[in-house]
Structures are given as structure tokens and as C-alpha cells.
């Protein structure tokens, strides 16, 4: 009889523990889901704050004198006193097929192109410099900075 009483007590206590622990487990899962949503919303708020800061910085730049000068130069073709303007004209297509050359052959053909400087210096007197588009970027800068022909 005593054994039955012990078994019955164990069953009742187990049931009571299960009955009490079920709402605790549910509340734990609910609080965990809420915390995950809070973290997600916090990340989203941080991202929006960064975007807002970026937009504020961009607005400040667009209001700056530097940007106004850049737009004036670009859209109104203005320049500062003493500043030279470089105009790069597109290369005219040759009927000889030089445009289809690739790799090392193309590099060699650029070296063999005409090195006449008369066309390149034609507009230097009025403050602008016209450079043939067949020149490499390095060659254009070299010509602009140092004035000697280097393709």
C-alpha cells in the first residue's frame, strides 16, 4: 500500500510540474520571438539612419560651392582664369581595318600612327588643347603636362 501511495504521489507531482511548466515554456518562446523582432527592427532602423546620413551628406555637397563650380564647368562650359580646356575628339574610322586589330598588334599599330604635332597643337593659342583620340591616356596626360609628343 505504501508503494502505491508513493507512485501516486510521483504521478501527481509530475502532472503538477508539467502543468506549471507549460505556460513558462510558452512565455519563453514568445519572449524570444519578440526579442528577435526587436533586433530585426533595430537593424532596419540603423540601416535607415545610415541612409538618412548619406542623403544629408549628399544634400550638403549639392549645396556646396564646389558642386556649383563643377556644374557650371560641365553644363555652362565655364572655366577658371588660367585654366586650359582639353577637348578629346573621337578617332575617325579608317577603311584599312585598324579598328579590328587586337592584342600586341594593336599596341604596335598605335606606335606606328602618325606623330605629326601640327593638328594636336592647333587650338593651343585660345586656351584649349585638342588631343587626338588615338593617343593612350598616359600619352594625353604626358602631352598636356610636359608638351612633348609621346604616344
N, C-alpha and C positions, 0 to 999 in steps of 0.2 A: 504494500500500500504506500509505503513511504517512497518507493521508486516511481510510482505513478504520479505522486504529488510533485516530485522533482521534475519529471518530464513535462507535466502540465505547466509548471512554473516557467520552465525554459521556453516552451511554446508561446505562452502569454507574453513573456518578456521580449521574445524575438518579434512577435507581431507588433508590440508597442514600439520597439526600436524601428522597425520598417515603417510603421505608420507615422512616426515623428520625423524620420529622416527623408521621406519622400518630398515634403514641401521644402526642406532645406536644400536638397539636390536641385529641385526646380528653380528655386530662387538663385542658386549659384549659377545655373545655366543662363537664366535671364539677365543677371548682372554682368556675366561675361559677354553676352551678346550686346548689351547696352554699351559696355566699355569698348568693344570693337567698333561699334558705330561712332562713338565719340572720337576714337582715334582716326577713323576714316574721315570724319568731318573736319577734324583738326588739320589733317594733311591737306584736305581740299582748301581750307581757309588759308593755310600757309602758302599754297600754290597761288591762290588768288591775290594774296598780299604781294607776292613776288611779281606777279604780272602787273599789278597796280603800280608798284615802284618802278618797274621797267617803263610803263607808259608815262608816268610822271617825269622820269628822266628824259624820255623821248620828247615830251612836250617842252621841257626846259631847253633842250637842244634846238628844237624847231623855233623857239623864241629868241635864241642867241644871235648875236651879230655874225658869228662865224657861219652859221647856216644861211643867213640872209646874204652874205657875201658870196657864198657858194652858189646859191640860186641865181643871184644877179649875174655871176660869171657864166653860168650854164645856160640860162634862159634868155638873158639880155645881151650876151656876148660882151660883157664889160671886163675890163682888166685894170689892174693897179698900175700906177705910173712906173715905168722902167721894166715892166713885165713883158716877156716875149710870149707870143702865142704860137704853138706848134700845130700845124694842120697836116694830118696824115691823109693822103689821097689814096683811094683804092687802086690796086695794081690792075692795069689793063690786061685782058687775056690775050695770050699770044696764040697764033694759029699753028705754031710749031709743036704744041703739046707739052710745054714745060710744066703745066699745071698738073699733069698726071704722073710726074716723077715722084718717087718716094725714097726714104732711107738716105743712104750716103750719096746717091746720085743727086738728090735734091740739094744737099749741102754743097756739092761741087758746082751745081748749076748756079747757086746763089753767089758763089765766089767768082764765077765766070761772067756774071752780069756786068753791064756797062757801069763803069766807075766815074762817069762824067759828072762833075760837081756843078756845072752851069745851071741845070734845072733845079737842083736842090737849093741853091743859093739865090734863086730868082727873086724871092719876096723878102729877103732879109732886111732890106732898106726900110720897109714900112713897119718894122717891129714884129713881123711874123716870120716863121720859118717853115718852109714846105719840105717835107721829107718823103722820099719815095717809099711806098708801102712794101717794096721788095726787100728792104733792109731788115735785119734782125732787130729785135727790141734793144739789145745791147748796142748795136751799131747806131741806132737812132739816138740813144742817150749819149753815146760817145761823141757823135757829131754835134749834138746840142750843147754838151758841156765843154768840149775841147775844140770843136770846129774843124777837125780833120776827118777825112773820109775813112771809115773803117766798117766794112760790111760784115 
